[in-house]
Amino acid sequence: MLNDNLLCIYGDCRDKGTWEWEYGGEPFIIDGIDEIMFRVHSVSYSPIPLEQPEEAKPFAPMVITGSIDDDGLGPVSWWAGAEQADEP
């Protein structure tokens, strides 16, 4: 699920590209190595293919579809400062 506020800014974004999430006019960068928190919307399991063409993508036995467009979701680094601000 792609949100209108999430833009691919570099690379193959379905794999390990760099994304930009715009919120309140501020850009937040998501790169391919960020640890993220996300909400799972669905999990599906594909049937195992008996044969696969050489040029085909690697078989993905499980596909997880999710989103990061809610409070506390997205790269963990975005929320590190908010946790410190909440501490007495």
C-alpha positions in Angstrom: 0.0 0.0 0.0 1.6 3.3 -1.1 0.5 6.5 0.5 0.5 9.9 -1.4 3.0 11.3 1.2 5.6 8.6 0.5 7.8 9.3 -2.5 10.5 7.1 -4.1 13.6 9.3 -4.4 16.4 6.9 -5.3 16.9 3.4 -6.5 14.6 0.4 -7.0 12.1 1.3 -4.3 10.3 -2.0 -4.3 13.6 -3.6 -3.2 16.1 -1.4 -1.3 15.5 2.1 -2.5 15.4 5.4 -0.6 12.0 6.9 0.2 10.9 10.2 1.5 7.8 10.6 3.7 6.5 14.1 3.8 4.6 15.2 6.9 3.6 18.7 7.8 5.8 20.0 5.0 8.9 18.3 6.5 10.7 15.5 4.7 11.6 12.3 6.6 14.0 9.9 4.9 13.6 6.1 4.9 16.5 4.2 3.4 16.9 0.4 2.8 18.6 -0.3 6.1 16.2 1.5 8.6 14.6 -0.6 11.3 10.9 0.2 11.1 7.7 -0.4 13.0 4.7 -1.1 10.8 1.1 -2.2 11.0 0.4 -5.5 9.2 -2.7 -5.5 7.0 -2.4 -8.9 5.5 -0.2 -12.0 5.2 -0.5 -14.3 2.2 1.2 -17.5 1.3 1.9 -18.4 -2.3 1.8 -21.9 -3.6 5.2 -23.4 -4.1 6.0 -23.5 -7.9 7.1 -26.8 -9.3 9.3 -25.1 -11.9 10.5 -21.5 -12.2 12.0 -19.8 -15.2 15.7 -18.8 -14.7 14.9 -15.1 -15.2 12.0 -15.1 -12.7 12.2 -13.3 -9.4 13.2 -15.4 -6.4 10.2 -17.3 -4.9 8.6 -15.4 -2.0 6.7 -18.0 0.1 5.1 -15.3 2.3 4.1 -11.7 1.4 3.4 -9.2 4.2 1.4 -6.1 3.3 1.5 -3.3 5.8 1.7 0.5 6.4 3.6 3.0 8.4 1.2 5.9 8.3 0.1 6.2 11.9 1.6 7.5 15.2 4.6 5.5 16.4 5.1 3.8 13.1 7.9 4.2 10.6 11.7 4.2 11.2 12.5 3.7 14.9 14.9 6.6 14.6 12.0 9.0 14.0 10.6 8.3 17.4 13.8 8.0 19.5 13.6 11.8 20.4 9.9 11.5 21.3 10.6 8.7 23.8 13.3 10.8 25.5 11.0 13.8 25.7 8.3 11.7 27.5 10.8 10.6 30.2 10.7 12.7 33.5 
